[in-house]
C-alpha cells in the first residue's frame, strides 16, 4: 500500500527498526515522524550491526529518508551519524532530508534535562537525559530554535541570545550549574549549518508528491504507544506522540492518506525507566528473558525491565492506533519455558477484573495482572517454521486482539522474520 505507519505497540524497544528495514526494501520513501536522538533502532545485516539514532532506518537500504517537523534534531548527533554511515560505506548524499520546521536540541536542553532528573531523585521520570523533553517544552512555549534558523544567522543570533539569557538564570540560580555563552553556541551552530543546509527540505511536499505518484511511503516513529504524551502512562511518557496519528501531523498530510498501520510488539514486553508495569516478571525469569533478548538500550545501554506479554495494554494500542496488522518480534526469546504466562485482564483496586486499559492513572498504578498460562516449547525457533506450541501462542494473541499477526520475528538478524500463515 502507498502509505504505511510502523508504530510501537508497547513501551518502545519492540524491534521496529528491523521491521522498517524489512519493509523499506519495497518502499520509495522512509519517514521518521517523532522523537529525537534518544531513540535508537538496531539493524543486524550479516556481521554488521547498525545502531540508528536520528536518521530513518531506510538509509541502510539506500532509500530516500525524511525527518519530519514533529522531530527534534541534535545537529551534532545528526552530522556524526551521517559521517559514521558514510565511513561504513553507506551512501547518504542526496538521500537524507530534514524538515525546516523541526526543532533543534540545544546544549541547554541537555543540561536542564539531567539537572531536573537529578533534582527529582526517586520521583524522576527516567529520561535518557539527552535534552529531548526540554526541546519539546521550548517548542510548546514558542521559544524554540528550528532547523530553518540555521540558514539565517541574524535570526539564529537573536533566538539564541534570548534563550540563553533565560536558561542561564535557571542553570545558575536553581541548579547551580555553569552558564552558557551565546556567542560560542552561535559559532558552533554556524559551523554545523554548512553541513545541514543542503538537507533542509519541505518534507510535507516531499511526501505529498510521493503519494500522488503512488509511490510507497513508510512512516516510522520512536518509542511506543504507551509512552505517548497524551495517551500513555503519564507522567512516565515521552515528550511527543508516537501513535500512528502523529505521522500525519508531523508530515502535514491528512489522516485519510494513511492506508495501513502495522503495530510492532514483542512476544513479551519491556519497559525502560520508571513507572508502573503490571506484567513485570518476578524472580530469576526476568534476568533470563533480559539476557536471552539482549534487553539493553540501543543508545543508552540501560537495562530494560522485562514482563510477560500484556494483552490489555496491547488491545489499548490496537484501539489508539487503528492497527490493521501486527508484527510479533523476539518470539525465539521465549523458547525453553515450559509454560508462558500472558496477562489477559487487570484486577483493579476495587476487585473488578477488566480486559480494557484503565482510564484513570491511579487504577493503572495499583492494578494487578491476571495471567493465563500457555504451553511453552523446548525447540529453538529457526527459519524453517514455528513449533506447534509457538504457533498456538501467536494464534492466541490474534484471537484475543482480533488483529492478524502478519510477521513473526525469530532472531536478531534482518532475515529472521517469518510470515505467519
C-alpha positions as CSV (number, residue, x, y, z in Angstrom):
1,X,0.0,0.0,0.0
2,X,1.2,3.6,-0.7
3,X,1.3,4.8,2.9
4,X,2.1,2.6,5.9
5,X,2.8,3.6,9.5
6,X,5.0,1.4,11.6
7,X,4.2,2.0,15.3
8,X,5.5,0.6,18.5
9,X,2.6,-1.1,20.3
10,X,4.2,-1.2,23.8
11,X,6.7,0.9,25.7
12,X,9.1,1.1,22.9
13,X,12.1,-1.1,22.0
14,X,9.8,-3.5,20.2
15,X,12.1,-4.1,17.3
16,X,10.5,-1.5,15.0
17,X,13.8,-0.9,13.2
18,X,14.1,-4.4,12.0
19,X,10.5,-4.4,10.6
20,X,11.0,-1.0,9.0
21,X,14.2,-2.3,7.4
22,X,12.3,-5.3,6.0
23,X,9.5,-3.2,4.5
24,X,11.9,-0.5,3.3
25,X,13.1,-2.9,0.8
26,X,10.0,-2.3,-1.3
27,X,9.5,1.4,-0.3
28,X,10.4,4.6,-2.1
29,X,10.5,7.0,0.9
30,X,11.0,6.3,4.6
31,X,10.0,9.0,7.1
32,X,10.8,9.5,10.8
33,X,7.8,11.3,12.3
34,X,8.7,12.0,16.0
35,X,11.2,11.8,18.7
36,X,14.9,12.7,18.8
37,X,18.3,11.1,19.0
38,X,17.4,9.3,22.3
39,X,15.5,6.6,20.4
40,X,17.7,4.0,18.7
41,X,16.9,1.3,16.1
42,X,19.3,-1.7,15.8
43,X,19.7,-3.4,12.4
44,X,21.8,-6.6,12.0
45,X,23.0,-7.2,8.5
46,X,25.2,-10.3,8.3
47,X,28.2,-9.5,10.5
48,X,27.4,-5.8,10.6
49,X,25.3,-4.1,13.3
50,X,23.9,-0.6,12.7
51,X,22.6,1.5,15.6
52,X,20.5,4.2,14.1
53,X,19.6,7.3,16.3
54,X,18.1,10.1,14.2
55,X,18.1,9.1,10.5
56,X,15.2,6.9,9.3
57,X,16.1,3.2,9.2
58,X,15.6,3.1,5.4
59,X,19.1,4.6,5.0
60,X,20.5,1.1,5.4
61,X,18.8,0.1,2.2
62,X,19.8,3.4,0.5
63,X,16.3,4.7,0.4
64,X,15.3,8.4,0.4
65,X,14.8,9.3,4.1
66,X,12.9,12.3,5.6
67,X,12.9,13.7,9.2
68,X,9.6,15.4,9.9
69,X,8.6,18.6,11.6
70,X,7.4,16.6,14.6
71,X,11.0,15.5,15.4
72,X,13.7,17.3,17.4
73,X,17.2,17.2,15.9
74,X,20.5,17.5,17.6
75,X,22.7,18.9,14.8
76,X,25.9,17.5,16.2
77,X,24.4,14.0,16.5
78,X,22.9,14.1,13.0
79,X,26.2,15.1,11.4
80,X,28.1,12.5,13.4
81,X,25.6,9.8,12.3
82,X,25.9,10.8,8.7
83,X,29.7,10.6,9.0
84,X,29.6,7.2,10.6
85,X,27.3,5.8,8.0
86,X,29.4,7.2,5.2
87,X,32.6,5.8,6.8
88,X,31.0,2.3,6.8
89,X,30.3,2.5,3.1
90,X,26.6,3.6,3.1
91,X,25.5,6.5,0.9
92,X,23.6,9.4,2.5
93,X,24.3,12.2,0.0
94,X,21.0,13.2,-1.7
95,X,19.1,10.7,0.4
96,X,18.6,12.4,3.8
97,X,16.2,15.4,4.2
98,X,15.1,17.3,7.3
99,X,12.1,19.5,7.8
100,X,13.0,23.1,8.3
101,X,10.2,23.2,10.9
102,X,11.8,20.5,13.1
103,X,13.2,22.0,16.3
104,X,16.8,21.8,17.5
105,X,18.1,20.2,20.6
106,X,20.4,22.8,22.2
107,X,23.1,22.4,24.8
108,X,21.0,24.0,27.5
109,X,18.3,21.4,26.8
110,X,20.8,18.6,27.7
111,X,22.0,20.4,30.8
112,X,18.5,21.1,32.0
113,X,17.3,17.5,31.3
114,X,20.0,16.0,33.5
115,X,19.6,18.6,36.2
116,X,15.9,18.1,36.5
117,X,16.2,14.4,36.8
118,X,18.8,14.6,39.5
119,X,16.6,17.0,41.5
120,X,13.6,14.8,41.2
121,X,15.5,11.9,42.9
122,X,13.3,8.9,43.4
123,X,10.5,10.6,41.6
124,X,12.5,11.0,38.4
125,X,10.8,10.1,35.1
126,X,13.8,8.1,33.8
127,X,14.6,10.2,30.7
128,X,17.7,9.5,28.6
129,X,19.0,13.0,29.7
130,X,19.6,13.9,26.0
131,X,17.6,17.1,26.1
132,X,14.5,15.8,24.2
133,X,11.9,16.9,26.8
134,X,13.2,20.4,27.3
135,X,13.5,20.8,23.5
136,X,9.8,19.9,23.1
137,X,8.9,22.2,26.0
138,X,10.6,25.2,24.3
139,X,8.7,24.3,21.1
140,X,5.4,24.4,23.0
141,X,6.2,27.8,24.6
142,X,7.3,29.2,21.2
143,X,10.9,30.0,22.1
144,X,12.5,27.0,20.3
145,X,15.2,27.2,17.7
146,X,14.3,25.5,14.4
147,X,16.3,23.8,11.7
148,X,15.5,26.6,9.2
149,X,17.0,29.1,11.6
150,X,20.4,27.7,10.7
151,X,20.2,29.4,7.3
152,X,19.6,32.9,8.8
153,X,22.5,33.9,11.1
154,X,20.6,37.1,12.2
155,X,17.6,35.2,13.4
156,X,19.8,32.5,14.9
157,X,21.7,35.0,17.0
158,X,18.6,36.7,18.2
159,X,16.9,33.5,19.2
160,X,19.9,32.1,21.0
161,X,20.6,35.4,22.7
162,X,17.1,35.5,24.1
163,X,17.1,31.8,25.1
164,X,20.5,31.8,26.8
165,X,19.6,34.9,28.9
166,X,16.6,33.0,30.3
167,X,18.2,29.5,30.6
168,X,21.3,30.8,32.3
169,X,19.1,32.1,35.2
170,X,17.7,28.6,35.7
171,X,21.1,26.9,35.3
172,X,22.9,29.2,37.7
173,X,20.3,30.1,40.4
174,X,18.2,26.9,40.5
175,X,20.6,24.1,39.5
176,X,23.9,25.8,40.4
177,X,25.4,24.9,37.0
178,X,27.8,26.9,34.8
179,X,26.1,29.3,32.3
180,X,26.3,29.1,28.5
181,X,28.0,31.6,26.3
182,X,25.6,32.6,23.5
183,X,28.4,33.6,21.1
184,X,30.1,30.2,21.4
185,X,26.8,28.4,20.7
186,X,26.1,30.5,17.7
187,X,29.6,29.9,16.3
188,X,29.3,26.1,16.7
189,X,25.8,26.1,15.1
190,X,27.0,28.2,12.1
191,X,29.7,25.5,11.6
192,X,27.0,22.8,11.6
193,X,24.8,24.9,9.3
194,X,27.1,24.3,6.3
195,X,26.6,20.6,6.6
196,X,22.8,20.7,7.4
197,X,21.7,23.4,4.9
198,X,21.7,21.0,1.9
199,X,19.5,18.6,3.9
200,X,16.7,21.1,4.6
201,X,13.5,20.4,2.7
202,X,9.7,20.9,2.7
203,X,9.1,17.3,3.9
204,X,5.3,17.7,3.7
205,X,5.6,18.5,0.0
206,X,8.1,15.6,-0.4
207,X,5.6,13.1,1.0
208,X,2.6,14.6,-0.9
209,X,4.4,14.3,-4.2
210,X,5.4,10.7,-3.5
211,X,1.8,9.8,-2.6
212,X,0.4,11.5,-5.7
213,X,2.8,9.4,-7.8
214,X,1.5,6.3,-5.9
215,X,5.0,5.6,-4.5
216,X,5.3,3.6,-1.4
217,X,5.9,5.7,1.8
218,X,6.8,4.2,5.1
219,X,6.5,6.2,8.4
220,X,8.4,5.1,11.4
221,X,8.3,6.5,15.0
222,X,10.4,6.2,18.0
223,X,9.4,4.8,21.4
224,X,5.9,3.2,21.7
225,X,2.2,3.8,22.2
226,X,2.3,3.6,26.0
227,X,4.8,6.4,26.1
228,X,2.6,8.8,24.1
229,X,2.4,12.2,25.7
230,X,-1.4,12.4,25.7
231,X,-2.5,8.7,25.9
232,X,0.4,7.0,27.6
233,X,1.2,6.2,31.2
234,X,1.7,9.9,32.2
235,X,3.9,11.2,33.6
236,X,6.2,8.3,32.7
237,X,6.0,9.1,29.0
238,X,8.0,10.7,26.2
239,X,7.5,14.3,25.0
240,X,5.8,13.7,21.7
241,X,3.2,11.5,20.0
242,X,4.5,8.1,18.9
243,X,1.0,6.9,18.0
244,X,0.1,6.5,14.3
245,X,-1.8,9.8,14.1
246,X,1.5,11.5,14.8
247,X,2.7,10.6,11.4
248,X,0.0,12.7,9.7
249,X,0.7,15.7,12.0
250,X,4.5,15.6,11.6
251,X,4.4,15.4,7.8
252,X,1.4,17.7,7.2
253,X,-0.8,15.2,5.4
254,X,-4.4,14.3,6.0
255,X,-5.0,11.1,8.1
256,X,-7.1,9.7,5.3
257,X,-3.9,9.3,3.3
258,X,-2.6,6.6,5.6
259,X,-3.5,3.2,4.3
260,X,-2.1,0.7,6.8
261,X,-0.9,0.7,10.4
262,X,1.4,-2.1,11.3
263,X,1.9,-2.4,15.1
264,X,5.1,-3.9,16.4
265,X,5.1,-5.8,19.7
266,X,7.5,-8.2,21.4
267,X,6.2,-11.6,22.3
268,X,6.8,-10.4,25.8
269,X,7.1,-6.7,26.9
270,X,9.8,-4.4,28.2
271,X,9.9,-1.0,29.8
272,X,12.8,1.4,30.4
273,X,12.9,3.7,33.3
274,X,10.3,4.4,36.0
275,X,6.6,3.9,36.0
276,X,4.0,1.1,36.7
277,X,4.4,-2.2,34.8
278,X,1.7,-4.7,35.7
279,X,3.1,-7.8,34.0
280,X,6.7,-7.3,35.1
281,X,8.3,-10.7,35.6
282,X,9.2,-11.7,39.2
283,X,12.2,-13.7,40.2
284,X,15.1,-15.2,38.1
285,X,13.0,-15.5,35.0
286,X,13.3,-11.7,34.4
287,X,17.1,-12.0,34.1
288,X,16.7,-15.0,31.9
289,X,14.5,-13.1,29.5
290,X,16.7,-10.0,29.6
291,X,19.8,-11.9,28.8
292,X,18.2,-14.0,26.0
293,X,16.6,-10.9,24.5
294,X,19.7,-8.7,24.9
295,X,17.5,-6.2,26.6
296,X,19.8,-3.2,27.0
297,X,19.2,0.2,25.5
298,X,20.5,0.8,21.9
299,X,21.7,4.3,22.7
300,X,22.0,4.3,26.5
301,X,22.9,0.7,27.3
302,X,20.4,0.8,30.2
303,X,18.8,-2.5,31.4
304,X,15.2,-2.9,30.3
305,X,12.6,-4.2,32.7
306,X,11.0,-7.3,31.3
307,X,7.4,-8.6,31.6
308,X,5.1,-11.2,30.2
309,X,3.0,-10.2,27.3
310,X,0.3,-7.8,28.3
311,X,-2.8,-8.2,26.1
312,X,-4.7,-5.5,28.0
313,X,-2.1,-2.9,27.1
314,X,-1.8,-4.3,23.6
315,X,-5.5,-4.1,23.0
316,X,-5.3,-0.5,24.0
317,X,-2.6,0.1,21.5
318,X,-4.7,-1.5,18.7
319,X,-7.5,0.9,19.5
320,X,-5.4,4.0,19.8
321,X,-3.5,3.5,16.5
322,X,-6.1,1.7,14.4
323,X,-3.7,-1.1,14.0
324,X,-4.6,-3.2,10.9
325,X,-1.9,-5.9,11.5
326,X,0.8,-6.9,13.9
327,X,4.5,-7.9,13.8
328,X,5.3,-10.0,16.8
329,X,9.0,-9.9,17.4
330,X,11.5,-11.9,19.5
331,X,9.3,-15.0,19.8
332,X,12.6,-17.0,20.0
333,X,13.4,-15.5,23.4
334,X,10.6,-17.5,25.0
335,X,11.9,-20.8,23.8
336,X,12.7,-23.2,26.7
337,X,10.0,-22.1,29.1
338,X,7.7,-25.0,29.9
339,X,4.8,-22.6,30.3
340,X,4.4,-18.9,29.4
341,X,2.1,-16.6,31.4
342,X,0.1,-14.0,29.4
343,X,-1.7,-11.1,31.1
344,X,-5.3,-11.2,29.8
345,X,-7.0,-8.9,32.3
346,X,-6.2,-6.4,35.1
347,X,-7.6,-6.8,38.6
348,X,-8.5,-3.2,39.6
349,X,-8.2,-1.9,43.2
350,X,-12.0,-2.4,43.7
351,X,-11.6,-6.1,42.8
352,X,-13.2,-5.8,39.4
353,X,-11.4,-7.6,36.6
354,X,-11.3,-5.8,33.2
355,X,-9.9,-6.5,29.7
356,X,-9.8,-2.8,29.0
357,X,-6.9,-0.4,29.8
358,X,-7.8,1.8,32.8
359,X,-8.7,5.4,32.0
360,X,-7.6,6.6,35.5
361,X,-3.9,6.6,36.3
362,X,-4.5,5.5,39.9
363,X,-6.3,2.4,38.8
364,X,-3.4,1.6,36.5
365,X,-0.8,2.2,39.2
366,X,-2.5,-0.2,41.5
367,X,-3.9,-2.9,39.2
368,X,-2.7,-6.5,39.3
369,X,-2.2,-8.8,36.3
370,X,-4.5,-11.8,35.7
371,X,-2.5,-14.4,33.9
372,X,-3.5,-17.2,31.6
373,X,-0.7,-19.8,31.3
374,X,0.1,-21.2,27.8
375,X,2.2,-24.2,26.9
376,X,5.8,-23.4,26.1
377,X,8.1,-25.1,23.7
378,X,11.6,-26.6,24.1
379,X,12.8,-26.4,20.5
380,X,14.7,-23.3,19.4
381,X,12.9,-21.3,16.7
382,X,14.8,-21.1,13.4
383,X,13.9,-20.0,9.9
384,X,12.0,-23.2,8.9
385,X,8.8,-22.5,10.7
386,X,7.4,-22.5,14.3
387,X,6.9,-25.3,16.7
388,X,3.2,-26.1,17.3
389,X,3.1,-24.5,20.7
390,X,4.7,-21.3,19.3
391,X,2.1,-21.2,16.6
392,X,-0.6,-21.7,19.2
393,X,0.9,-18.8,21.2
394,X,0.7,-16.4,18.2
395,X,-2.8,-17.6,17.3
396,X,-3.9,-16.9,20.9
397,X,-2.7,-13.3,20.5
398,X,-4.6,-12.9,17.2
399,X,-7.8,-14.3,18.7
400,X,-7.6,-12.1,21.8
401,X,-7.0,-8.9,19.9
402,X,-9.0,-9.6,16.7
403,X,-6.0,-8.5,14.7
404,X,-4.0,-10.5,12.2
405,X,-0.3,-11.2,13.0
406,X,1.4,-10.6,9.7
407,X,5.1,-11.1,10.7
408,X,6.9,-13.1,13.4
409,X,10.5,-12.2,14.5
410,X,12.6,-15.1,15.4
411,X,16.1,-13.6,15.9
412,X,18.3,-10.5,15.7
413,X,19.3,-10.7,12.0
414,X,17.3,-8.9,9.3
415,X,16.5,-12.3,7.7
416,X,15.0,-13.8,10.9
417,X,11.4,-12.8,10.2
418,X,8.7,-15.2,9.2
419,X,5.3,-14.6,7.5
420,X,2.7,-16.0,9.8
421,X,0.1,-18.2,8.0
